[in-house]
Amino acid sequence: MNIIDFSLSHARVVIGILLFVIFAGSSTYINIPKEAAPDVNIPIIYVSLNQNGISAEDSERLLVKPVEDEVKSVEGVKEVRSTAYSGGGNVLLEFDPGFNPDQAMQDVREKVDRAKGNLPNEADDPTVNEVNISTFPILLISLVGDLPDRTLQDFAEKLQDEIETIPSVLEAKIGGKRSEQVDILIDTTALESYGINLENLINTVRQNNMMVSAGGQDTGDGSFSIKVPGLYESIDDVLNTPVKTFGDSVITFRDIAKVKRTFEDRQSYAKVNGSNSVTLEVSKRIGENIIATIDEVKRITTIASKNFPPAINILYSQDNSKYIKTMLGSLQNNVIAAIILVLIIILGALGVRSGLLVGISIPGSFLSGLLVLSILGFTINIVVLFALILSVGLLVDGAIVVVEYADRKIKEGSSIKEAYSDASKKMALPIISSTATTLAAFLPLIFWPGLAGEFMKYLPITLICVLTSSLFMALLFVPVLGTVLNNISRTVLQILIPLIFAIIVFNLISYGIKFNSLNYLFLPIKIINYILPVITYIFIFIKIIPRVYKLTENINSKSLTITESAKILSSDSNEPILNLRGFIGIYAKVVNKLLNHPSKVILSAILILISVNFTYFRIGSGVQFFPDIEPDLAKIVVFARGNLSVEEKKSYVSRVENIILDIQNRNKEFKNIYSLSGNVSEQSEASEDFIGSISLEYTDWNKRRKSKIILNEILEATKSIKGIKIETREQQGGPGGGKPVSIKLTSENKNLLILESTKLKKFIEKYPELMNVEDNLPAPGIDWEIKVDRKQASKFGVNIGSIGNVIKVATNGLKLGEYRPDDSNESIPLYLRYPNEGRTLETIENLRISTQNGLVPISNFVEISPSNKTGNIVRIDAKNAISIQADVKPGVYSDFKIRELEYVLGITNKPPFIKGRLMTDLPKYSLDPNVRVELVGENEDQKQAQEFLTKAFTVALFMMLMILLLQFNSFYSGFLILFSVVMSTAGVFIGLMITGQAFGIVMTGVGVIALAGIVVNNNIILIDTFDYLKTKSNNVKEAIIKTGAQRLRPVLLTTTTTVLGLLPMVTMTNVDFVTREITVGSPDTQWWVQLATAIVFGLLFATFLTLIVTPSALMLRENIINWYRKKISN
C-alpha cells in the first residue's frame, strides 16, 4: 500500500491533519512577528574619531591614518573608506558578503585598541559601530512647540525613559540632542590682575575635583572605610574652588568668573512644521513584531503626554508599521481575489466539487507554508510578503491538474474514489517533477551575493516552503477531500440550512418586539424569541435529512451516461480523435494540420524569438535596476558656499521652509515638514556646501498630487532665493542609495586629483540629460592660521601648549574637567572661556599670556593670517578620492547614461549599443593617466545583480534538465522543455514593449526565473501524457493530437488562473474586500508591475508554445526517427 492509498483509506486522519494545519497556520499568520526589513547585517563597520577643534588636515594625519594603518589588515575587508573633517573623522570598513559580524567587530576593536596609543592625548576614545537594518528607527516621535530647548529636551528625556521600559523596544534615542556643559566665563581683567596662570588653573580644578579613597580601619571594635569626597556636585562647588591665595586671602572662581550651566554651542537647528522640536528615534529589538511595538509605543506616549504642557504637540512620522500593514492588506486581498477568480473559473469549467477543492488548496498551501516558516524561525518582512504574493499565482497548478484529471475520469464512468485515487497516482510523478523544476528555478537565488542577496534569500526560502506545501496539498489532501466531500457537504448542509431558518425566525421576532406596547407581554415574547428558533432548527433539521442525503448523493454519484467527448478522449479509446466537436475539436483539427509541417512550425517559433529580441533591443525602454515607486517621503536639499555662520545657514533654510509651509497651507499635501539646518554636513562624504535639508512626509497618495509635480512647484518657487542651490530627492523604493550616476576618482596626487575632478565636473554639468550634479570637492572658504615663532616664544618661556590653551579660551573653551550633578545621568564638562562678546578674531590678536616676564601679548611671537579652507578629506584604500554624482532627467533611464559614460570616460573602449544604434559619435573625455576613474553606486549593484541572475538562470536550467532527464530519460524531451522556457522570454519582451516598461534587473529578472518554473509544468505533464498514450496507440500522430486534446483544458485552466491571479498586479488594481474600495495605481501595487507583467505575458506566450510548438517538436522527432530508419533499411 502506497501513501496515496493509505491516505484515502484513513481519510479522517488526513482531514484532522489538514484542520490542524489550517488553524495553526491561521494562528501563526496572526501572531508571527512582522518586521519592515529582514534581519540583515550590512557588511559595514565604522570607527568614529573625535577631537574638539582639530583641523581636517591634522585629523587626516593624526586620527585617520593611524587607525587606517591598523584596520586595513583585518580579515575579510573589501574596502576601507575614511573621511577627515574639522573636529574629527571616521574610518568605514566594507566587508565581503557573508562575513561574521561578531568576529569582525572583535577584530576591528582589537586593531583600534592598538591604534589608540598613536592618537593625540586630547582625542576622545574611538568608538566602533556596526550597521544592522533591524536596529534602524521604526518610528519618529517629535515634541513640537515654541518652548525653550531645555524644556523640550527635559520632557523628551521623560518620554524616552517611559518608552524604553517597553520590552520590545531596543532604544529611544533623542536625535540632535544638545549636550550640557558648564561655562566658566572669565573676567579677563580680574584674571590678569591676580596673575593667574591658565596651566595652574587647569591643575587646580583637576586636583579639587576628584574622589579620594583613603582606605579603611579595623580598630577591633569595628571596621569601616574612610573616604575624602571631593567631586563637584553643584555649581556652588565650582564657584567656591580656590584658584590662588595671597596670605590669608583666597581667590575663588567666584572672584574671577561667572559660572553658567548651559548647552554646548548650537551647531544645528531642527524644526517640525515651522516650530522648535526634539525628536525621539525609536528602534525595536530584532525579531519583535513591528506593528505591536509601534502600537504600544503610541499608547505609552499618549499616557505620558497627558502630563505635558498644552504647548507641546506630539507628532508621529516615518511609521514603518503603516507600510507593513499595507503590504499585509495587499497580500490578503490578493489571496482572496485569487480564491474568488479560481472558484469562478473552476466552477464554470469543472463544477462545484472541483471548484471547492481547488479553492481550499490556496489557503491550505499558503498557511501550511507560513507554519513551516515560523518553525524555521523566520518573521514576516517585506521580502517574505513579496514571496507570498508571488506564490499565489504558482500554488494552484498541481491541484488543478489533479482535480481536472479526476473530473475527466468521473465523466468516463469511474467512481469518485477511483477517480481521485487514479488522478493522484497518475499525476504524482509529473506534479513532483514540475514542482521540483519550479523549486530548481528559485534555489540558486539563495546564493545571491552581496547586500541584495542578504535581502533576497528570503524569497526562495519562502517559495520553497509554500510550493512544497502545495505539492502535499495537490497529491494528498485534495484527493482525500474529493472522496469525502459527499459527507462533508452533507454535514455542512444539514447544519447550515436549519441554522439559516433559525436565525431568520429569531430576527423576525426581535424586530416584532419593537412594536409591542404591552409590558405584560414582554417576558413571554422574549422567551418565545429564544425557544422558537431552537424548535425551528430541530424541526427543519429532521425534515431535510432525506432531501439533503438525496441531493448530495446525486451530486457525488457516478456518472451513468458517458459523453461522446469523454469516450474519444479516454486513454483506452481507439476512436478517431478528429471526431471531437466543440473548442477541443477545433484545436485537434488545427494541430492535425500543423503536424504535417512540424519543421516549419519550429522554424517560425525560432524566427519569432529572434525578431522579438531584435525589436526589443531597438525600441525597448532599456534596463532599470528597481521600479520607480511613488514615494511617501521626499527631501529638499539646500546648498550654499562661503564661511556661513549657523544662524546664516538657518536663515537660508528657513526661507525655503516658509515657501513650503505656504504651499502646505494652500494644498494640505504634507503630514509633517521636518527641517534641519546648520553645520550638518561635516561627517558626510556629500558636498561640503550642504547647509540643510527639509524632509517632507506626504499625505496618502490618493489625496495629493504626484511627488514630482509637488517638488517641481517647490523648485520653481525657490528660484527667487539668491545665493543658494536647491535639489530634490525622493525616497527610493529598493536597494541602493544616492544618485544613479556616481563617478569615483582616485589618485595618490591630491592636487592633481582636485584639478582633474574640477574639470570633469564642468564636463558632467554640460553632459546631455544629466542634472543635479554634486561633488565632494573642497568648498571655497577661509581658515585663519596662527603661526607660532618657536624661537621667539622660547625667549619668553612659552610653548605651543600654553599658547594653544590661551587661544582655546577665546574659541570653543578650554576644558578643565567634568562633574556629575544629582539631576543628570551623564558627566557634564567644565569649560573655561570668554563671554560671547570676547570670542572674536580681534580678541585673539590682543590676547596676552602669562610668562616669566609677566603678561606678554601673543602677537610678539604669533602671526595670524588667512588661508584657503581645507574641506573634508576623503580617502579610499589609503588613496585620495573624490566623487561626482548626478541625477538623470525625468523620463531617462540611468542605464543608458551609465553605458555612455563608461565609453566617454575611457572605462571601456567598446561604444555602447543603445536602441539598435552603435553610439560611436559620443564625445571622448581625456583624463590624466595618474587619475583612476570608476562608475560606482547603483551601476556597481546593477552589474552584480545582472551577472548573478544570469548565472542563476543558467544553473536553474541545468538543474531543471537533470530533473527532466531523471523523469523522461530523454535528452530530446529535456531540451524540448527547456526550449519552451527560452521561448517564453519572447513573451516577456512583448509584454515590456506593449506596456512601455523597462527591463527591471531585480523584478523582471525574478519574474523570468519564476516564469521558467511555471512554463515547465505544463510541458512536463503534456510530454508525460504523450509517453503514456504512445504505448496505447500505434499511430504517433494520433497520440500527439490526443495528448494535446486531453491536456488542453488543464493547460488553459492553469494559465487562466495564474494570469487572472496576477492581473490585478499588472493593472495596479487593489480590491479591498473589507472596505469594498477599489484603488488603481497605489504605491504598494507599483512594486509588482514588472514581475507580474513578465509572468503574465511570458505565460500567455508559453501556453501558445506548449499547445502548438511542443506537439510539432514531438512530431518532428518521430519524423526524424522514421527517416533514419528508412535510411538504415535502404
ZILIN-V45018 format. One record per backbone hydrogen bond with DSSP energy under -1.0 kcal/mol. CO is the residue of the C=O (numbers start at 1). NH is the residue of the N-H. If there is no record, write none. Layout:
co:CO nh:NH
co:CO nh:NH
This chain:
co:2 nh:6
co:3 nh:7
co:4 nh:8
co:5 nh:9
co:6 nh:10
co:10 nh:14
co:11 nh:15
co:12 nh:16
co:13 nh:17
co:14 nh:18
co:15 nh:19
co:16 nh:20
co:17 nh:21
co:18 nh:22
co:19 nh:23
co:20 nh:24
co:21 nh:25
co:22 nh:26
co:23 nh:27
co:24 nh:28
co:25 nh:29
co:26 nh:30
co:27 nh:31
co:28 nh:32
co:33 nh:380
co:34 nh:290
co:36 nh:382
co:38 nh:40
co:40 nh:133
co:42 nh:44
co:43 nh:95
co:44 nh:131
co:45 nh:93
co:46 nh:129
co:47 nh:91
co:48 nh:127
co:49 nh:89
co:50 nh:124
co:51 nh:54
co:54 nh:87
co:55 nh:59
co:56 nh:60
co:57 nh:61
co:58 nh:62
co:59 nh:63
co:59 nh:64
co:60 nh:65
co:63 nh:67
co:64 nh:68
co:65 nh:69
co:67 nh:71
co:68 nh:72
co:70 nh:73
co:71 nh:74
co:74 nh:77
co:76 nh:96
co:79 nh:94
co:80 nh:877
co:81 nh:92
co:82 nh:875
co:83 nh:90
co:84 nh:873
co:85 nh:88
co:87 nh:51
co:88 nh:85
co:89 nh:49
co:90 nh:83
co:91 nh:47
co:92 nh:81
co:93 nh:45
co:94 nh:78
co:94 nh:79
co:100 nh:104
co:101 nh:105
co:102 nh:106
co:103 nh:107
co:104 nh:108
co:105 nh:109
co:106 nh:110
co:107 nh:111
co:108 nh:112
co:109 nh:113
co:110 nh:114
co:111 nh:115
co:112 nh:116
co:115 nh:118
co:116 nh:119
co:120 nh:123
co:127 nh:48
co:129 nh:46
co:131 nh:42
co:132 nh:135
co:133 nh:136
co:138 nh:320
co:139 nh:282
co:140 nh:317
co:141 nh:280
co:142 nh:315
co:143 nh:278
co:144 nh:313
co:145 nh:147
co:148 nh:152
co:149 nh:153
co:150 nh:154
co:151 nh:155
co:152 nh:156
co:153 nh:157
co:154 nh:158
co:155 nh:159
co:156 nh:160
co:157 nh:161
co:158 nh:162
co:159 nh:163
co:160 nh:164
co:162 nh:165
co:163 nh:166
co:166 nh:169
co:168 nh:285
co:171 nh:283
co:173 nh:281
co:174 nh:177
co:179 nh:264
co:181 nh:262
co:182 nh:831
co:183 nh:260
co:184 nh:833
co:185 nh:258
co:187 nh:191
co:188 nh:192
co:189 nh:193
co:190 nh:194
co:191 nh:196
co:197 nh:201
co:198 nh:202
co:199 nh:203
co:200 nh:204
co:201 nh:205
co:202 nh:206
co:203 nh:207
co:204 nh:208
co:212 nh:228
co:215 nh:226
co:217 nh:224
co:222 nh:219
co:224 nh:217
co:226 nh:214
co:228 nh:212
co:234 nh:238
co:235 nh:239
co:236 nh:240
co:238 nh:241
co:239 nh:254
co:241 nh:253
co:244 nh:251
co:246 nh:249
co:249 nh:246
co:251 nh:243
co:251 nh:244
co:252 nh:255
co:253 nh:257
co:256 nh:187
co:258 nh:185
co:260 nh:183
co:262 nh:181
co:267 nh:679
co:269 nh:677
co:270 nh:277
co:271 nh:675
co:272 nh:275
co:275 nh:272
co:276 nh:145
co:278 nh:143
co:279 nh:175
co:280 nh:141
co:281 nh:173
co:282 nh:138
co:282 nh:139
co:283 nh:170
co:283 nh:171
co:285 nh:288
co:289 nh:293
co:290 nh:294
co:291 nh:295
co:292 nh:296
co:293 nh:297
co:294 nh:298
co:295 nh:299
co:296 nh:300
co:297 nh:301
co:298 nh:302
co:299 nh:303
co:300 nh:304
co:301 nh:305
co:304 nh:307
co:305 nh:308
co:309 nh:312
co:313 nh:144
co:315 nh:142
co:317 nh:140
co:320 nh:324
co:321 nh:325
co:322 nh:326
co:323 nh:327
co:324 nh:328
co:325 nh:329
co:326 nh:330
co:327 nh:331
co:328 nh:332
co:329 nh:333
co:330 nh:334
co:331 nh:335
co:332 nh:336
co:333 nh:337
co:334 nh:338
co:335 nh:339
co:336 nh:340
co:337 nh:341
co:338 nh:342
co:339 nh:343
co:340 nh:344
co:341 nh:345
co:342 nh:346
co:343 nh:347
co:344 nh:348
co:345 nh:349
co:346 nh:350
co:346 nh:351
co:351 nh:355
co:352 nh:356
co:353 nh:357
co:354 nh:358
co:355 nh:359
co:356 nh:360
co:357 nh:361
co:360 nh:364
co:361 nh:365
co:362 nh:366
co:363 nh:367
co:364 nh:368
co:365 nh:369
co:366 nh:370
co:367 nh:371
co:368 nh:372
co:369 nh:373
co:370 nh:374
co:371 nh:375
co:372 nh:376
co:373 nh:378
co:374 nh:377
co:380 nh:35
co:381 nh:385
co:382 nh:386
co:383 nh:387
co:384 nh:388
co:385 nh:389
co:386 nh:390
co:387 nh:391
co:390 nh:393
co:391 nh:394
co:391 nh:395
co:396 nh:400
co:397 nh:401
co:398 nh:402
co:399 nh:403
co:400 nh:404
co:401 nh:405
co:402 nh:406
co:403 nh:407
co:404 nh:408
co:405 nh:409
co:406 nh:410
co:407 nh:411
co:408 nh:412
co:409 nh:414
co:410 nh:413
co:415 nh:419
co:416 nh:420
co:417 nh:421
co:418 nh:422
co:419 nh:423
co:420 nh:424
co:421 nh:425
co:422 nh:426
co:423 nh:427
co:427 nh:431
co:428 nh:432
co:429 nh:433
co:430 nh:434
co:431 nh:435
co:432 nh:436
co:433 nh:437
co:434 nh:438
co:435 nh:439
co:436 nh:440
co:437 nh:441
co:438 nh:442
co:439 nh:443
co:442 nh:445
co:443 nh:446
co:444 nh:447
co:445 nh:448
co:449 nh:453
co:450 nh:454
co:451 nh:455
co:452 nh:456
co:453 nh:457
co:455 nh:458
co:456 nh:459
co:457 nh:461
co:458 nh:462
co:459 nh:463
co:460 nh:464
co:461 nh:465
co:462 nh:466
co:463 nh:467
co:464 nh:468
co:465 nh:469
co:466 nh:470
co:467 nh:471
co:468 nh:472
co:469 nh:473
co:470 nh:474
co:471 nh:475
co:472 nh:476
co:472 nh:477
co:473 nh:478
co:476 nh:480
co:477 nh:481
co:478 nh:482
co:479 nh:483
co:480 nh:484
co:484 nh:488
co:485 nh:489
co:486 nh:490
co:487 nh:491
co:488 nh:492
co:489 nh:493
co:490 nh:494
co:491 nh:495
co:492 nh:496
co:493 nh:497
co:495 nh:499
co:496 nh:500
co:497 nh:501
co:498 nh:502
co:499 nh:503
co:500 nh:504
co:501 nh:505
co:502 nh:506
co:503 nh:507
co:504 nh:508
co:505 nh:509
co:506 nh:510
co:507 nh:511
co:508 nh:512
co:509 nh:513
co:512 nh:515
co:513 nh:516
co:519 nh:522
co:521 nh:525
co:522 nh:526
co:523 nh:527
co:524 nh:528
co:525 nh:529
co:527 nh:531
co:528 nh:532
co:531 nh:535
co:532 nh:536
co:533 nh:537
co:534 nh:538
co:535 nh:539
co:536 nh:540
co:537 nh:541
co:538 nh:542
co:539 nh:543
co:540 nh:544
co:544 nh:548
co:545 nh:549
co:546 nh:550
co:547 nh:551
co:548 nh:552
co:549 nh:553
co:550 nh:554
co:551 nh:555
co:552 nh:556
co:563 nh:567
co:564 nh:568
co:565 nh:569
co:570 nh:573
co:576 nh:579
co:577 nh:580
co:582 nh:586
co:583 nh:587
co:584 nh:588
co:585 nh:589
co:586 nh:590
co:587 nh:591
co:588 nh:592
co:589 nh:593
co:590 nh:594
co:591 nh:595
co:593 nh:596
co:594 nh:597
co:597 nh:601
co:598 nh:602
co:599 nh:603
co:600 nh:604
co:601 nh:605
co:602 nh:606
co:603 nh:607
co:604 nh:608
co:605 nh:609
co:606 nh:610
co:607 nh:611
co:608 nh:612
co:609 nh:613
co:610 nh:614
co:611 nh:615
co:612 nh:616
co:613 nh:617
co:615 nh:619
co:616 nh:620
co:622 nh:999
co:624 nh:1001
co:625 nh:1002
co:632 nh:698
co:633 nh:731
co:634 nh:696
co:635 nh:729
co:636 nh:694
co:637 nh:727
co:638 nh:691
co:638 nh:692
co:639 nh:725
co:642 nh:644
co:645 nh:649
co:646 nh:650
co:647 nh:651
co:648 nh:652
co:649 nh:653
co:650 nh:654
co:651 nh:655
co:652 nh:656
co:653 nh:657
co:654 nh:658
co:655 nh:659
co:656 nh:660
co:657 nh:661
co:658 nh:662
co:659 nh:663
co:660 nh:664
co:661 nh:665
co:662 nh:666
co:663 nh:667
co:664 nh:668
co:669 nh:699
co:672 nh:697
co:673 nh:273
co:674 nh:695
co:675 nh:271
co:676 nh:693
co:677 nh:269
co:678 nh:680
co:681 nh:684
co:687 nh:690
co:689 nh:640
co:691 nh:678
co:692 nh:638
co:693 nh:676
co:694 nh:636
co:695 nh:674
co:696 nh:634
co:697 nh:671
co:697 nh:672
co:700 nh:703
co:706 nh:710
co:707 nh:711
co:708 nh:712
co:709 nh:713
co:710 nh:714
co:711 nh:715
co:712 nh:716
co:713 nh:717
co:714 nh:718
co:718 nh:721
co:725 nh:639
co:727 nh:637
co:729 nh:635
co:741 nh:886
co:742 nh:936
co:743 nh:884
co:744 nh:934
co:745 nh:882
co:746 nh:932
co:749 nh:753
co:750 nh:754
co:751 nh:755
co:752 nh:756
co:753 nh:757
co:754 nh:758
co:755 nh:759
co:756 nh:760
co:757 nh:761
co:758 nh:762
co:759 nh:763
co:760 nh:764
co:761 nh:765
co:767 nh:770
co:769 nh:889
co:771 nh:887
co:774 nh:885
co:781 nh:869
co:783 nh:867
co:785 nh:865
co:787 nh:863
co:788 nh:790
co:789 nh:793
co:790 nh:794
co:793 nh:796
co:793 nh:798
co:794 nh:797
co:796 nh:852
co:799 nh:803
co:800 nh:804
co:801 nh:805
co:802 nh:806
co:803 nh:807
co:804 nh:808
co:805 nh:809
co:807 nh:810
co:808 nh:811
co:808 nh:813
co:809 nh:834
co:814 nh:832
co:817 nh:830
co:819 nh:828
co:821 nh:824
co:828 nh:819
co:829 nh:182
co:830 nh:816
co:831 nh:184
co:832 nh:814
co:833 nh:186
co:835 nh:838
co:836 nh:839
co:838 nh:840
co:840 nh:844
co:841 nh:845
co:842 nh:846
co:844 nh:847
co:847 nh:858
co:849 nh:856
co:851 nh:854
co:854 nh:851
co:856 nh:849
co:857 nh:860
co:858 nh:861
co:861 nh:789
co:863 nh:787
co:865 nh:785
co:867 nh:783
co:873 nh:84
co:874 nh:881
co:875 nh:82
co:876 nh:879
co:879 nh:876
co:880 nh:747
co:882 nh:745
co:883 nh:776
co:884 nh:743
co:885 nh:774
co:886 nh:741
co:887 nh:771
co:889 nh:892
co:894 nh:898
co:895 nh:899
co:896 nh:900
co:897 nh:901
co:898 nh:902
co:899 nh:903
co:900 nh:904
co:901 nh:905
co:902 nh:907
co:902 nh:908
co:904 nh:925
co:912 nh:919
co:914 nh:917
co:917 nh:914
co:918 nh:920
co:928 nh:931
co:932 nh:746
co:934 nh:744
co:936 nh:939
co:937 nh:941
co:938 nh:942
co:939 nh:943
co:940 nh:944
co:941 nh:945
co:942 nh:946
co:943 nh:947
co:944 nh:948
co:945 nh:949
co:946 nh:950
co:947 nh:951
co:948 nh:952
co:949 nh:953
co:950 nh:954
co:951 nh:955
co:952 nh:956
co:953 nh:957
co:954 nh:958
co:955 nh:959
co:956 nh:960
co:957 nh:961
co:958 nh:962
co:959 nh:963
co:960 nh:964
co:961 nh:965
co:962 nh:966
co:963 nh:967
co:964 nh:968
co:965 nh:969
co:970 nh:974
co:971 nh:975
co:972 nh:976
co:973 nh:977
co:974 nh:978
co:975 nh:979
co:976 nh:980
co:977 nh:981
co:978 nh:982
co:979 nh:983
co:980 nh:984
co:982 nh:985
co:983 nh:986
co:984 nh:988
co:985 nh:989
co:986 nh:990
co:987 nh:991
co:988 nh:992
co:989 nh:993
co:990 nh:994
co:991 nh:995
co:992 nh:996
co:992 nh:997
co:999 nh:624
co:1000 nh:1005
co:1002 nh:1006
co:1003 nh:1007
co:1004 nh:1008
co:1005 nh:1009
co:1006 nh:1010
co:1007 nh:1011
co:1008 nh:1012
co:1009 nh:1013
co:1010 nh:1014
co:1011 nh:1015
co:1012 nh:1016
co:1015 nh:1019
co:1016 nh:1020
co:1017 nh:1021
co:1018 nh:1022
co:1019 nh:1023
co:1020 nh:1024
co:1021 nh:1025
co:1022 nh:1026
co:1023 nh:1027
co:1024 nh:1028
co:1025 nh:1029
co:1026 nh:1030
co:1029 nh:1032
co:1029 nh:1033
co:1035 nh:1039
co:1036 nh:1040
co:1037 nh:1041
co:1038 nh:1042
co:1039 nh:1043
co:1040 nh:1044
co:1041 nh:1045
co:1042 nh:1046
co:1043 nh:1047
co:1044 nh:1048
co:1047 nh:1051
co:1048 nh:1052
co:1049 nh:1053
co:1050 nh:1054
co:1051 nh:1055
co:1052 nh:1056
co:1053 nh:1057
co:1054 nh:1058
co:1055 nh:1059
co:1056 nh:1060
co:1057 nh:1061
co:1058 nh:1062
co:1059 nh:1063
co:1062 nh:1066
co:1063 nh:1067
co:1064 nh:1069
co:1068 nh:1081
co:1070 nh:1079
co:1072 nh:1076
co:1077 nh:1072
co:1079 nh:1070
co:1082 nh:1085
co:1082 nh:1086
co:1088 nh:1092
co:1089 nh:1093
co:1090 nh:1094
co:1091 nh:1095
co:1092 nh:1096
co:1093 nh:1097
co:1094 nh:1098
co:1095 nh:1099
co:1096 nh:1100
co:1097 nh:1101
co:1098 nh:1102
co:1099 nh:1103
co:1100 nh:1104
co:1101 nh:1105
co:1102 nh:1106
co:1103 nh:1107
co:1104 nh:1108
co:1105 nh:1110
co:1108 nh:1112
co:1109 nh:1113
co:1110 nh:1114
co:1111 nh:1115
co:1112 nh:1116
co:1113 nh:1117
co:1114 nh:1118
co:1115 nh:1119
co:1116 nh:1120
co:1117 nh:1121
co:1118 nh:1122
co:1119 nh:1123
co:1120 nh:1124
co:1121 nh:1125
co:1122 nh:1126
co:1123 nh:1127
co:1124 nh:1128
co:1125 nh:1129
co:1126 nh:1130
